[in-house]
Amino acid sequence: MENNSNIRHQTEIDDRLLRKEADQEDLEDALFEADTSAHEKADGMARPAMTYWSDAFRRFKRNLVAMVSTIILIIIMLMAIFQPMLSPYAYDDQDWANTNQGPSKEHLFGTDELGRDIFVRCWEGARVSLLIAIVVALLNGTIGILYGGIAGYFGGVADNIMMRFCELIVSIPQMLWVVLLILIMKPGIFPIIIAIAATGWIGMARLFRGQVFQLKESEFVLASQTMGAGSMWIILKHLLPNTMSPIIISMANVIPGAIFAEAFLSYIGLGIPLPLASWGVLASDGANKLLIYPYQLFFPALLICITMLCFNLMGDGLRDALDPRLRQ
């Protein structure tokens, strides 16, 4: 009997130990599940990884000066597009009864010697000047990317010949090239674009060539070559997307230079033919009457200065946002 009692007692102890171990295992499982669910919730709430361009845009938005400059440029472009269409005056309408009138409610920027509304002519001139500048920037980018990409990718003799040709062109001042080409061609929008872009692409070509030299030995380029991809495919499909940051910055900085070049050509009489208007034409006309009617020079010159300054500030903002060397 005593033995049976001991056996029952030992059995009860073993049962209690087993139940305690089972309860401990259940507690550990519950804690593990809670910890896992907490991690899952944290993963779900985690912010998705930002791409390079989204991060660059975020950095650009934080640059107050660049954002204000961009907004001002957008306003100028919208005014250039829509204001001449909405105005009751055309840019070439003449009102001989209101010649050389100062700024007023009817003519916000006044009128010129032919009674033409300077406010309308300024925004019509913005169309022409911005069109020339943007097309020049696109041409510089296209020609420079193709030329510099070929020189940098193939290297060797081809690179030496192509770069010596560039040095030959830049040995003569760019503005002298522009003036000579304008004298050969008749003044107009298309000749001015060709003349300014004829040598403006060299800076872009040198920039892209240097970028290609750095990237052409990369693993993704070598893998594409191994798979039989052509040279132009590699340049445009692989090298170009990986060098877009300096290209965008360079093109943004080309635009103010093109605006100034067009204004200079118009100032020396080689710009847009009358009766077309551009900022350079308006500034040239206003300079002749600066002492008598200073407002005729002030407003187009102000728009030129504001636009060039905003493009430069926006370019600086793009550089800070896109340049990987400035990333934390």
C-alpha positions in Angstrom: 0.0 0.0 0.0 2.8 2.3 0.9 4.5 1.6 -2.4 1.2 2.4 -4.3 0.9 5.6 -2.4 4.4 6.6 -3.3 3.9 5.8 -6.9 0.7 7.9 -7.1 2.4 10.8 -5.4 5.3 10.6 -7.8 2.9 10.4 -10.7 1.1 13.6 -9.5 4.4 15.4 -9.2 5.4 14.3 -12.8 2.0 15.5 -14.1 2.4 18.9 -12.5 5.9 19.2 -13.9 4.6 18.3 -17.4 1.8 20.8 -17.1 4.2 23.5 -16.0 6.5 22.8 -18.9 3.5 22.9 -21.3 2.4 26.2 -19.9 5.9 27.6 -20.2 6.0 26.5 -23.9 2.6 28.1 -24.5 3.8 31.3 -23.0 7.0 31.3 -25.1 4.9 30.6 -28.2 2.6 33.5 -27.4 5.5 35.9 -26.7 7.1 34.8 -30.0 3.9 35.4 -31.9 3.5 38.8 -30.4 7.0 39.7 -31.2 6.6 38.5 -34.8 3.4 40.4 -35.2 5.0 43.6 -33.9 7.8 43.2 -36.4 5.3 42.6 -39.2 3.4 45.8 -38.2 6.6 47.7 -38.1 7.6 46.4 -41.5 4.2 47.4 -42.8 4.5 50.9 -41.4 8.0 51.4 -42.6 8.4 54.0 -45.4 9.1 52.4 -48.8 12.6 52.9 -50.1 13.0 56.1 -52.1 14.4 56.0 -55.6 17.2 58.3 -56.7 14.9 60.7 -58.6 12.3 60.9 -55.8 15.0 61.6 -53.3 16.5 64.3 -55.6 13.1 65.9 -56.0 12.7 65.9 -52.2 16.0 67.6 -51.8 15.1 70.1 -54.5 11.8 71.0 -52.8 13.7 71.8 -49.6 15.8 74.4 -51.5 13.6 77.5 -51.0 15.6 79.7 -53.5 15.5 77.1 -56.2 11.7 76.4 -55.7 10.9 80.2 -55.8 13.0 80.5 -59.0 11.2 77.6 -60.6 7.8 79.1 -59.8 8.8 82.4 -61.2 10.0 80.8 -64.4 6.7 78.9 -64.7 4.8 82.1 -64.3 7.0 83.8 -67.0 6.4 80.9 -69.4 2.7 80.9 -68.8 2.5 84.6 -69.4 4.5 84.2 -72.6 2.2 81.6 -73.9 -1.2 83.0 -72.9 -0.9 86.8 -72.4 -0.5 87.8 -76.1 -3.6 85.7 -76.9 -5.7 87.3 -74.1 -4.6 90.9 -74.6 -6.9 93.3 -76.6 -3.7 94.6 -78.4 -1.5 92.7 -80.8 2.2 93.0 -80.5 2.4 94.9 -83.8 -0.7 97.1 -83.4 0.2 100.8 -83.9 -1.6 103.7 -82.2 -0.2 106.9 -83.4 -2.4 108.9 -81.0 -0.6 107.3 -78.0 3.1 107.2 -78.9 5.7 107.1 -76.2 3.2 107.0 -73.4 4.3 106.1 -69.9 3.0 103.2 -67.9 -0.8 103.4 -67.3 -3.9 101.3 -66.7 -4.4 100.8 -70.4 -0.7 100.2 -71.2 1.0 98.7 -68.1 4.5 99.1 -69.5 3.7 102.1 -71.7 4.0 102.4 -75.5 6.9 102.9 -77.9 7.5 105.4 -80.7 4.9 103.7 -82.9 2.2 103.5 -80.2 2.7 99.7 -79.7 1.9 98.3 -76.3 5.2 97.4 -74.6 3.6 95.0 -72.1 2.3 92.8 -75.0 5.6 93.1 -76.9 7.5 92.0 -73.8 5.5 88.8 -73.5 5.6 88.2 -77.3 9.4 88.8 -77.0 9.5 86.2 -74.2 8.0 83.7 -76.5 10.8 84.2 -79.1 13.6 84.5 -76.6 12.6 81.4 -74.6 11.9 79.4 -77.7 15.4 80.2 -79.0 17.0 79.4 -75.7 15.2 76.1 -75.1 15.8 74.9 -78.6 19.5 75.8 -78.4 19.7 73.8 -75.1 18.1 70.8 -76.7 20.3 70.9 -79.7 23.4 71.4 -77.6 22.4 68.4 -75.5 21.6 66.1 -78.5 24.7 66.9 -80.5 26.9 66.9 -77.4 25.7 63.6 -76.2 26.1 61.8 -79.5 29.5 63.4 -80.2 30.9 63.0 -76.7 29.4 59.5 -76.3 31.1 58.2 -79.5 34.5 59.9 -78.6 34.4 58.6 -75.0 33.2 55.1 -75.8 35.6 54.2 -78.6 38.5 56.2 -77.3 41.9 55.9 -79.0 42.4 57.5 -82.4 38.8 58.4 -82.8 38.8 60.2 -79.5 42.0 62.1 -80.3 40.7 63.3 -83.7 37.3 64.3 -82.4 38.7 66.2 -79.4 41.3 68.0 -81.6 38.4 69.1 -83.8 36.7 70.5 -80.7 39.8 72.4 -79.6 40.1 73.9 -83.1 36.6 75.3 -82.9 37.0 76.7 -79.3 40.2 78.3 -80.3 38.0 81.0 -81.9 35.7 82.9 -79.5 32.1 81.6 -79.6 30.5 85.0 -80.2 32.8 85.5 -83.2 31.5 82.3 -84.7 27.9 83.3 -84.0 28.4 86.7 -85.7 30.1 85.2 -88.7 27.3 82.6 -89.2 24.6 85.3 -88.8 26.3 87.4 -91.5 26.4 84.4 -93.8 22.7 83.6 -93.2 19.9 86.1 -93.1 18.8 87.2 -89.5 15.9 85.3 -88.2 14.8 82.8 -85.5 16.2 79.7 -87.3 19.6 81.3 -88.2 20.1 82.5 -84.7 19.4 79.1 -83.3 21.8 77.5 -85.7 24.5 80.1 -85.0 24.3 79.8 -81.2 24.1 76.0 -81.2 26.9 75.6 -83.8 29.6 75.8 -81.1 27.5 75.6 -77.9 27.5 71.8 -78.0 31.2 71.4 -77.3 30.9 71.9 -73.6 28.2 69.2 -73.4 30.3 66.8 -75.6 33.3 67.2 -73.2 31.1 66.6 -70.2 29.4 63.5 -71.5 32.8 62.1 -72.9 34.2 62.3 -69.4 31.2 60.6 -67.9 31.4 57.8 -70.5 35.1 57.3 -69.7 34.3 56.7 -66.1 31.4 54.2 -66.8 32.4 52.3 -69.9 34.4 49.7 -67.9 31.5 49.1 -65.4 30.1 45.6 -65.0 26.7 46.4 -66.5 28.4 47.8 -69.7 30.7 44.8 -70.0 27.8 42.4 -69.5 25.8 44.2 -72.2 28.9 43.9 -74.6 29.1 40.2 -73.8 25.5 39.7 -74.8 26.2 41.3 -78.1 24.6 44.8 -77.7 25.7 47.4 -80.2 27.7 50.5 -79.4 24.9 53.0 -79.9 22.5 50.8 -77.9 25.0 50.8 -74.9 25.6 54.5 -75.1 21.9 55.4 -75.2 20.4 52.6 -73.1 23.0 52.2 -70.4 25.5 55.1 -70.3 23.1 58.0 -71.0 20.6 57.2 -68.1 23.5 56.9 -65.6 24.8 60.4 -66.6 21.5 62.3 -66.7 22.2 64.4 -63.6 25.2 66.4 -65.0 23.4 66.6 -68.3 20.3 68.2 -66.8 22.3 70.6 -64.8 24.4 71.6 -67.9 21.3 72.1 -70.0 19.7 74.3 -67.4 22.8 76.5 -67.4 22.8 76.7 -71.2 19.4 78.5 -71.4 20.5 81.8 -69.7 23.6 82.0 -71.9 21.4 81.5 -75.0 19.0 84.3 -73.8 22.0 86.6 -73.4 23.4 85.7 -76.8 20.1 86.4 -78.5 19.8 89.8 -76.7 23.4 90.7 -77.7 22.8 89.8 -81.3 19.7 91.9 -81.4 21.5 94.8 -79.6 24.1 94.9 -82.4 21.5 94.7 -85.1 21.9 91.0 -86.0 18.8 89.7 -84.2 15.2 89.1 -85.0 14.0 91.2 -88.0 11.2 93.7 -87.5 8.3 93.7 -86.7 8.9 90.6 -84.7 9.7 91.2 -81.0 12.3 89.6 -78.7 13.7 90.8 -75.4 16.9 91.7 -77.3 15.0 93.8 -79.9 13.1 95.6 -77.2 16.2 96.3 -75.1 18.0 97.6 -78.2 15.1 99.9 -79.1 14.8 101.1 -75.5 18.6 101.8 -75.2 18.3 104.3 -78.0 15.8 106.4 -76.0 17.2 105.7 -72.5 17.6 109.3 -71.4 14.2 110.4 -72.6 12.0 107.3 -72.1 13.9 105.0 -69.6 10.9 102.7 -69.1 11.2 101.4 -72.6 14.5 99.8 -71.6 13.7 99.1 -68.0 11.0 96.5 -68.4 12.6 94.2 -71.1 15.9 94.5 -69.3 14.2 93.6 -66.0 12.6 90.5 -67.6 15.9 89.4 -69.1 17.7 89.8 -65.7 15.0 88.0 -63.7 14.8 85.1 -66.2 18.6 84.6 -66.3 18.9 84.8 -62.6 16.1 82.3 -62.0 17.6 79.8 -64.4 21.0 80.1 -62.7 19.5 79.7 -59.3 17.4 76.7 -60.5 20.5 75.2 -62.0 22.3 75.5 -58.7 19.4 73.8 -57.0 19.4 71.0 -59.4 23.1 70.6 -58.9 22.7 70.3 -55.1 19.8 67.9 -55.5 21.3 65.6 -58.2 25.1 65.6 -57.6 25.8 62.3 -55.8 28.9 63.9 -54.2 26.7 66.2 -52.1 24.5 63.3 -50.8 24.9 62.6 -47.1 
